[in-house]
Amino acid sequence: MSDVGLPKVHRLKRRQDFNLVYQKGTRFKTSHLTLRVLRRRSQVSTAQLPGKPFNPALPTRLGISISLKVDKRAVVRNRIRRQLQAIFRQFLPRIVAGWDLIVVVHPQAAQCDYLQFLQELEQLLVDAEVLNGYS
């Protein structure tokens, strides 16, 4: 495993997964970021696991959405994505398992620095009760 990016098990990749979080997830906002969260459902049918609607053993996955409205230059969008991934990697030990998270970057975020992203993402994770000690 390299130090760049997120471990594969913590990446939200499929369009179907993104759509599910957008449709059924809960939204939390700050001035530069929006966080959408959805508790992951187990792949096993609930008939086999009565009273267990989700599987806490499932790793929490993160997706990052940065549109061209943030900046037309891919270099800028990729820098923001890498910063958010690094921050998420920092929080990984404290994040409760079994969630799908999507961070949507607002256009005015192009002027933000790492520290500002760190503070806003931590606030969003606390508001969403996804960090250990807050859920």
Backbone as a printed PyTorch tensor [residue, N CA C, xyz], in Angstrom:
tensor([[[  0.8450,  -1.1890,   0.0000],
         [  0.0000,   0.0000,   0.0000],
         [  0.8810,   1.2390,   0.0000]],

        [[  0.5540,   2.1960,  -0.8320],
         [  1.3370,   3.4260,  -0.8780],
         [  0.7350,   4.4620,   0.0570]],

        [[  1.4860,   5.5230,   0.3020],
         [  1.0160,   6.5890,   1.1780],
         [  0.0750,   7.5510,   0.4590]],

        [[  0.0160,   7.4480,  -0.8690],
         [ -0.8080,   8.3670,  -1.6420],
         [ -2.2320,   7.8350,  -1.7450]],

        [[ -3.2170,   8.7090,  -1.5840],
         [ -4.6150,   8.3020,  -1.7410],
         [ -5.1180,   7.5200,  -0.5460]],

        [[ -6.2630,   6.9230,  -0.7660],
         [ -6.9060,   6.1270,   0.2790],
         [ -6.7350,   4.6510,  -0.0070]],

        [[ -6.7340,   3.8170,   1.0400],
         [ -6.7660,   2.3690,   0.7940],
         [ -8.0160,   2.0150,  -0.0170]],

        [[ -7.9050,   1.0490,  -0.8960],
         [ -9.0170,   0.7170,  -1.7960],
         [-10.3220,   0.3910,  -1.0760]],

        [[-10.2330,  -0.2500,   0.0810],
         [-11.4590,  -0.6240,   0.7990],
         [-12.2160,   0.6000,   1.3050]],

        [[-11.5470,   1.7600,   1.3600],
         [-12.1710,   2.9850,   1.8610],
         [-12.5700,   3.9450,   0.7450]],

        [[-12.5860,   3.4570,  -0.5010],
         [-12.9600,   4.3130,  -1.6260],
         [-14.3740,   3.9990,  -2.0930]],

        [[-15.1300,   5.0360,  -2.3250],
         [-16.4670,   4.9070,  -2.9070],
         [-16.2800,   5.1770,  -4.3930]],

        [[-16.5180,   4.1810,  -5.2400],
         [-16.1720,   4.3000,  -6.6470],
         [-17.3720,   4.2140,  -7.6010]],

        [[-18.2960,   3.3100,  -7.3340],
         [-19.3450,   3.0120,  -8.3060],
         [-20.4340,   4.0860,  -8.3260]],

        [[-20.8880,   4.4290,  -9.5240],
         [-21.9450,   5.4260,  -9.6950],
         [-23.1840,   5.0400,  -8.8940]],

        [[-23.4960,   3.7550,  -8.8760],
         [-24.6610,   3.2430,  -8.1480],
         [-24.5480,   3.5590,  -6.6520]],

        [[-23.3420,   3.4400,  -6.0800],
         [-23.1270,   3.7550,  -4.6620],
         [-23.2730,   5.2550,  -4.4020]],

        [[-22.7130,   6.0690,  -5.3060],
         [-22.8520,   7.5220,  -5.1830],
         [-24.3310,   7.9120,  -5.2220]],

        [[-25.0640,   7.3630,  -6.2040],
         [-26.4830,   7.6960,  -6.3520],
         [-27.2800,   7.3280,  -5.1080]],

        [[-26.9730,   6.1910,  -4.5070],
         [-27.6780,   5.7540,  -3.3030],
         [-27.4610,   6.7410,  -2.1480]],

        [[-26.2180,   7.2010,  -1.9840],
         [-25.9170,   8.1580,  -0.9190],
         [-26.6140,   9.4910,  -1.1950]],

        [[-26.6150,   9.9280,  -2.4640],
         [-27.2850,  11.1860,  -2.8120],
         [-28.7900,  11.0900,  -2.5580]],

        [[-29.3890,   9.9530,  -2.8800],
         [-30.8470,   9.8070,  -2.7550],
         [-31.2890,   9.6070,  -1.3130]],

        [[-30.5580,   8.7850,  -0.5510],
         [-31.0380,   8.3810,   0.7700],
         [-30.2170,   8.9280,   1.9260]],

        [[-29.0930,   9.5680,   1.6240],
         [-28.1990,  10.0310,   2.6840],
         [-28.6560,  11.3200,   3.3370]],

        [[-28.0160,  11.6370,   4.4480],
         [-28.2730,  12.8670,   5.1930],
         [-27.1920,  13.8760,   4.8250]],

        [[-27.5710,  15.1560,   4.7240],
         [-26.6380,  16.1840,   4.2720],
         [-26.2540,  17.1270,   5.4120]],

        [[-24.9640,  17.4510,   5.4580],
         [-24.4210,  18.4110,   6.4180],
         [-23.5580,  19.3940,   5.6310]],

        [[-23.6740,  20.7080,   5.9420],
         [-22.9760,  21.7100,   5.1380],
         [-22.1150,  22.6370,   5.9870]],

        [[-20.9990,  23.0630,   5.3860],
         [-20.2150,  24.1960,   5.8840],
         [-20.0820,  25.1610,   4.7020]],

        [[-19.3040,  26.2150,   4.8800],
         [-19.2240,  27.2130,   3.8130],
         [-18.5110,  26.7060,   2.5540]],

        [[-17.6090,  25.7200,   2.6890],
         [-16.8530,  25.2460,   1.5310],
         [-17.0990,  23.7830,   1.1620]],

        [[-17.7280,  23.0310,   2.0650],
         [-17.9170,  21.5980,   1.8370],
         [-19.3390,  21.1700,   2.2180]],

        [[-19.8120,  20.1260,   1.5600],
         [-21.0480,  19.4520,   1.9580],
         [-20.6980,  17.9860,   2.1670]],

        [[-21.1960,  17.4140,   3.2580],
         [-20.9690,  15.9940,   3.5370],
         [-22.3050,  15.2800,   3.4650]],

        [[-22.3540,  14.2110,   2.6960],
         [-23.5310,  13.3470,   2.6560],
         [-23.1330,  12.0170,   3.2600]],

        [[-23.9460,  11.5160,   4.1790],
         [-23.6290,  10.2650,   4.8690],
         [-24.7950,   9.2970,   4.7690]],

        [[-24.4660,   8.0240,   4.6550],
         [-25.4770,   6.9730,   4.6240],
         [-24.8980,   5.7360,   5.2950]],

        [[-25.6440,   5.1900,   6.2400],
         [-25.2390,   3.9510,   6.9010],
         [-25.2690,   2.8350,   5.8660]],

        [[-24.1850,   2.0690,   5.7690],
         [-24.1130,   0.9830,   4.7800],
         [-24.9570,  -0.1930,   5.2220]],

        [[-25.6640,  -0.7600,   4.2820],
         [-26.4640,  -1.9580,   4.5320],
         [-25.6120,  -3.1770,   4.2050]],

        [[-25.8480,  -4.2360,   4.9440],
         [-25.1370,  -5.4800,   4.7070],
         [-25.5490,  -6.0650,   3.3680]],

        [[-24.6310,  -6.7530,   2.7070],
         [-24.9470,  -7.4190,   1.4450],
         [-25.8460,  -8.6310,   1.6780]],

        [[-25.8270,  -9.1450,   2.9080],
         [-26.6610, -10.2820,   3.2660],
         [-28.0770,  -9.7680,   3.5010]],

        [[-29.0650, -10.5010,   3.0600],
         [-30.4410, -10.0250,   3.2310],
         [-30.7860,  -9.9390,   4.7130]],

        [[-31.6710,  -9.0040,   5.0480],
         [-32.0370,  -8.8010,   6.4440],
         [-32.8340,  -9.9920,   6.9830]],

        [[-33.3540, -10.8360,   6.0950],
         [-34.0760, -12.0170,   6.5540],
         [-33.1110, -12.9870,   7.2550]],

        [[-31.8490, -12.9800,   6.8070],
         [-30.8640, -13.8570,   7.4220],
         [-30.3190, -13.2680,   8.7230]],

        [[-30.4350, -11.9560,   8.8850],
         [-29.9210, -11.2990,  10.0730],
         [-31.0200, -10.4630,  10.7160]],

        [[-31.9480, -11.0950,  11.4010],
         [-33.0230, -10.3130,  12.0090],
         [-32.4660,  -9.3500,  13.0530]],

        [[-32.9470,  -8.1110,  13.0070],
         [-32.4920,  -7.1140,  13.9570],
         [-31.1410,  -6.5090,  13.6320]],

        [[-30.5220,  -6.9020,  12.5200],
         [-29.2250,  -6.3510,  12.1180],
         [-29.3560,  -5.7190,  10.7350]],

        [[-29.8590,  -4.4850,  10.6470],
         [-30.0450,  -3.8630,   9.3480],
         [-28.7560,  -3.4200,   8.6740]],

        [[-27.6550,  -3.2510,   9.4310],
         [-26.3820,  -2.8710,   8.8260],
         [-25.2810,  -3.7180,   9.4200]],

        [[-24.1640,  -3.7620,   8.7370],
         [-23.0280,  -4.5690,   9.1710],
         [-21.8970,  -3.6330,   9.6010]],

        [[-21.6190,  -3.4990,  10.8940],
         [-20.5700,  -2.5860,  11.3410],
         [-19.1680,  -3.0300,  10.9210]],

        [[-19.0330,  -4.2650,  10.4350],
         [-17.7260,  -4.7350,   9.9900],
         [-17.3630,  -4.1760,   8.6280]],

        [[-18.3520,  -3.6220,   7.9140],
         [-18.0700,  -3.0270,   6.6150],
         [-17.2320,  -1.7670,   6.8140]],

        [[-16.1650,  -1.5860,   6.0240],
         [-15.3560,  -0.3780,   6.1960],
         [-16.1220,   0.8620,   5.7140]],

        [[-15.8280,   1.9960,   6.3130],
         [-16.4070,   3.2530,   5.8670],
         [-15.7110,   3.6500,   4.5700]],

        [[-16.5230,   4.0960,   3.6010],
         [-15.9760,   4.4710,   2.2890],
         [-16.2040,   5.9590,   2.0430]],

        [[-15.2550,   6.5830,   1.3340],
         [-15.3220,   8.0090,   1.0330],
         [-15.3130,   8.2240,  -0.4660]],

        [[-16.2000,   9.1140,  -0.9230],
         [-16.1910,   9.5880,  -2.2940],
         [-16.0490,  11.0990,  -2.2560]],

        [[-15.3370,  11.6570,  -3.2310],
         [-15.1480,  13.1040,  -3.2910],
         [-15.6750,  13.5880,  -4.6330]],

        [[-16.5210,  14.6050,  -4.5870],
         [-17.1190,  15.1640,  -5.7940],
         [-16.6600,  16.6130,  -5.9490]],

        [[-15.8990,  16.8710,  -7.0190],
         [-15.4210,  18.2280,  -7.3000],
         [-15.7770,  18.5500,  -8.7420]],

        [[-16.6720,  19.4910,  -8.9310],
         [-17.1060,  19.8050, -10.2890],
         [-16.1660,  20.8190, -10.9440]],

        [[-16.3620,  21.0220, -12.2300],
         [-15.5890,  22.0160, -12.9700],
         [-15.8830,  23.4300, -12.4790]],

        [[-16.9820,  23.6160, -11.7550],
         [-17.3090,  24.9430, -11.2280],
         [-16.3120,  25.3780, -10.1620]],

        [[-15.6720,  24.4170,  -9.4830],
         [-14.6710,  24.7540,  -8.4640],
         [-13.4880,  25.4200,  -9.1480]],

        [[-12.9680,  24.7960, -10.1820],
         [-11.8880,  25.3530, -10.9930],
         [-11.8140,  24.5420, -12.2770]],

        [[-11.6060,  25.1980, -13.3740],
         [-11.5470,  24.4900, -14.6590],
         [-10.2550,  23.6740, -14.7970]],

        [[ -9.2410,  24.0360, -14.0080],
         [ -7.9520,  23.3460, -14.1060],
         [ -7.9550,  22.0740, -13.2660]],

        [[ -7.6460,  20.9550, -13.8960],
         [ -7.5990,  19.6640, -13.2060],
         [ -6.5550,  19.6710, -12.0940]],

        [[ -5.4770,  20.4380, -12.2730],
         [ -4.4160,  20.5040, -11.2740],
         [ -4.9800,  20.9990,  -9.9340]],

        [[ -5.8230,  22.0080,  -9.9970],
         [ -6.4030,  22.5830,  -8.7800],
         [ -7.3840,  21.5950,  -8.1530]],

        [[ -8.2450,  20.9910,  -8.9690],
         [ -9.2240,  20.0270,  -8.4470],
         [ -8.5160,  18.8240,  -7.8280]],

        [[ -7.4730,  18.3430,  -8.4710],
         [ -6.7340,  17.1930,  -7.9430],
         [ -6.0210,  17.5300,  -6.6350]],

        [[ -5.5080,  18.7590,  -6.5020],
         [ -4.8590,  19.1720,  -5.2550],
         [ -5.8750,  19.1450,  -4.1110]],

        [[ -7.0690,  19.6640,  -4.3660],
         [ -8.1150,  19.6600,  -3.3410],
         [ -8.4870,  18.2170,  -2.9780]],

        [[ -8.6410,  17.3580,  -3.9950],
         [ -8.9850,  15.9520,  -3.7490],
         [ -7.9160,  15.2630,  -2.9080]],

        [[ -6.6480,  15.4990,  -3.2380],
         [ -5.5480,  14.8820,  -2.4620],
         [ -5.5290,  15.3840,  -1.0210]],

        [[ -5.7980,  16.6780,  -0.8280],
         [ -5.8300,  17.2230,   0.5320],
         [ -6.9580,  16.5770,   1.3330]],

        [[ -8.1340,  16.4500,   0.7270],
         [ -9.2670,  15.8410,   1.4300],
         [ -9.0030,  14.3710,   1.7430]],

        [[ -8.3590,  13.6570,   0.8180],
         [ -8.0220,  12.2580,   1.0790],
         [ -7.0250,  12.1390,   2.2290]],

        [[ -6.0530,  13.0340,   2.2780],
         [ -5.0530,  12.9980,   3.3480],
         [ -5.7150,  13.2780,   4.7050]],

        [[ -6.6470,  14.2230,   4.7260],
         [ -7.3630,  14.5390,   5.9660],
         [ -8.2030,  13.3340,   6.3960]],

        [[ -8.9060,  12.7300,   5.4360],
         [ -9.7380,  11.5610,   5.7500],
         [ -8.8670,  10.4290,   6.2830]],

        [[ -7.6860,  10.2360,   5.6810],
         [ -6.7690,   9.1880,   6.1380],
         [ -6.3460,   9.4440,   7.5870]],

        [[ -6.1790,  10.7150,   7.9420],
         [ -5.8450,  11.0920,   9.3250],
         [ -6.9640,  10.6910,  10.2870]],

        [[ -8.2170,  10.8860,   9.8610],
         [ -9.3730,  10.6050,  10.7140],
         [ -9.7730,   9.1350,  10.7100]],

        [[ -9.2440,   8.3470,   9.7850],
         [ -9.6620,   6.9540,   9.6070],
         [ -9.7130,   6.1470,  10.9050]],

        [[ -8.7110,   6.2210,  11.7860],
         [ -8.7870,   5.4310,  13.0240],
         [ -9.9450,   5.8440,  13.9350]],

        [[-10.4230,   7.0890,  13.8130],
         [-11.4930,   7.5920,  14.6850],
         [-12.8770,   7.4800,  14.0560]],

        [[-12.9500,   7.0780,  12.7930],
         [-14.2440,   7.0370,  12.1060],
         [-14.9290,   5.7000,  12.3540]],

        [[-16.2110,   5.7670,  12.6750],
         [-17.0180,   4.5760,  12.9210],
         [-17.1620,   3.7960,  11.6160]],

        [[-17.0560,   2.4710,  11.6870],
         [-17.1740,   1.6300,  10.4910],
         [-18.6260,   1.5520,  10.0250]],

        [[-18.8040,   1.2390,   8.7500],
         [-20.1340,   0.9690,   8.2250],
         [-20.8550,   2.1590,   7.6160]],

        [[-20.1360,   3.1850,   7.1580],
         [-20.7550,   4.3640,   6.5530],
         [-20.2330,   4.5770,   5.1410]],

        [[-21.0640,   5.1820,   4.2950],
         [-20.6310,   5.7140,   3.0060],
         [-20.6910,   7.2270,   3.1310]],

        [[-19.6080,   7.9030,   2.7650],
         [-19.5120,   9.3540,   2.8830],
         [-19.1830,   9.9440,   1.5190]],

        [[-19.8030,  11.0590,   1.1880],
         [-19.4390,  11.8070,  -0.0100],
         [-19.1670,  13.2370,   0.4150]],

        [[-18.0030,  13.7440,   0.0510],
         [-17.6690,  15.1480,   0.2900],
         [-17.8440,  15.8710,  -1.0330]],

        [[-18.7300,  16.8740,  -1.0350],
         [-18.9540,  17.7010,  -2.2160],
         [-18.2560,  19.0280,  -1.9620]],

        [[-17.3950,  19.4180,  -2.8940],
         [-16.6180,  20.6460,  -2.7490],
         [-17.3600,  21.7930,  -3.4270]],

        [[-17.5430,  22.8990,  -2.6990],
         [-18.2200,  24.0770,  -3.2540],
         [-17.2320,  24.9150,  -4.0770]],

        [[-17.7250,  25.6890,  -5.0380],
         [-16.8400,  26.4820,  -5.8980],
         [-15.8800,  27.4180,  -5.1510]],

        [[-16.3200,  28.0240,  -4.0530],
         [-15.4430,  28.9590,  -3.3410],
         [-14.3220,  28.2590,  -2.5710]],

        [[-14.2860,  26.9270,  -2.5830],
         [-13.2580,  26.1740,  -1.8600],
         [-11.8930,  26.2360,  -2.5320]],

        [[-11.8270,  26.7300,  -3.7500],
         [-10.5400,  26.8100,  -4.4570],
         [ -9.5380,  27.6790,  -3.7010]],

        [[-10.0350,  28.6180,  -2.8700],
         [ -9.1450,  29.5020,  -2.1160],
         [ -8.7650,  28.9290,  -0.7400]],

        [[ -9.3100,  27.7910,  -0.3700],
         [ -9.0540,  27.2220,   0.9630],
         [ -7.6780,  26.5820,   1.0360]],

        [[ -7.1360,  26.5650,   2.2570],
         [ -5.8930,  25.8460,   2.4780],
         [ -6.1870,  24.5660,   3.2710]],

        [[ -5.1480,  23.7750,   3.4790],
         [ -5.2830,  22.4690,   4.1280],
         [ -5.9230,  22.5860,   5.5060]],

        [[ -5.4820,  23.5680,   6.2930],
         [ -5.9830,  23.7250,   7.6590],
         [ -7.4800,  24.0170,   7.6740]],

        [[ -7.9200,  24.8390,   6.7330],
         [ -9.3520,  25.1560,   6.6650],
         [-10.1680,  23.9140,   6.3070]],

        [[ -9.6690,  23.1170,   5.3350],
         [-10.3460,  21.8650,   4.9840],
         [-10.3820,  20.9250,   6.1880]],

        [[ -9.2640,  20.8480,   6.9290],
         [ -9.1790,  19.9880,   8.1030],
         [-10.2530,  20.3580,   9.1250]],

        [[-10.3740,  21.6480,   9.4270],
         [-11.3580,  22.1010,  10.4140],
         [-12.7840,  21.8300,   9.9410]],

        [[-13.0590,  22.1300,   8.6680],
         [-14.4250,  21.9580,   8.1620],
         [-14.8110,  20.4830,   8.0800]],

        [[-13.8890,  19.6370,   7.6150],
         [-14.2120,  18.2160,   7.5050],
         [-14.4020,  17.5970,   8.8910]],

        [[-13.5840,  18.0040,   9.8470],
         [-13.7630,  17.4860,  11.2120],
         [-15.1250,  17.9160,  11.7640]],

        [[-15.4990,  19.1840,  11.5380],
         [-16.7910,  19.6750,  12.0130],
         [-17.9400,  18.8890,  11.3760]],

        [[-17.8240,  18.6170,  10.0780],
         [-18.8690,  17.8550,   9.3770],
         [-18.9730,  16.4320,   9.9300]],

        [[-17.8340,  15.7860,  10.1720],
         [-17.8480,  14.4180,  10.6920],
         [-18.4350,  14.3720,  12.1010]],

        [[-18.1660,  15.4100,  12.9060],
         [-18.7410,  15.4930,  14.2550],
         [-20.2510,  15.7030,  14.1470]],

        [[-20.6700,  16.6310,  13.2790],
         [-22.1100,  16.9060,  13.1120],
         [-22.8500,  15.6530,  12.6560]],

        [[-22.2150,  14.8680,  11.7830],
         [-22.8360,  13.6650,  11.2490],
         [-22.7540,  12.4890,  12.2340]],

        [[-22.0400,  12.6960,  13.3390],
         [-21.8540,  11.6680,  14.3740],
         [-21.1890,  10.4080,  13.7970]],

        [[-20.1900,  10.6320,  12.9720],
         [-19.4590,   9.5370,  12.3430],
         [-18.1180,   9.2930,  13.0580]],

        [[-17.6310,  10.2860,  13.7940],
         [-16.3680,  10.1240,  14.5230],
         [-16.6330,   9.3840,  15.8370]],

        [[-15.7000,   8.5170,  16.2470],
         [-15.8090,   7.8330,  17.5340],
         [-15.8870,   8.8680,  18.6520]],

        [[-16.7500,   8.5900,  19.6080],
         [-16.9220,   9.5130,  20.7150],
         [-18.0550,  10.4950,  20.4760]],

        [[-18.5380,  10.5760,  19.2280],
         [-19.6270,  11.5000,  18.9040],
         [-20.8570,  10.7710,  18.4170]],

        [[-20.7620,   9.4420,  18.2440],
         [-21.9270,   8.7340,  17.6990],
         [-22.6910,   8.0150,  18.7790]]])
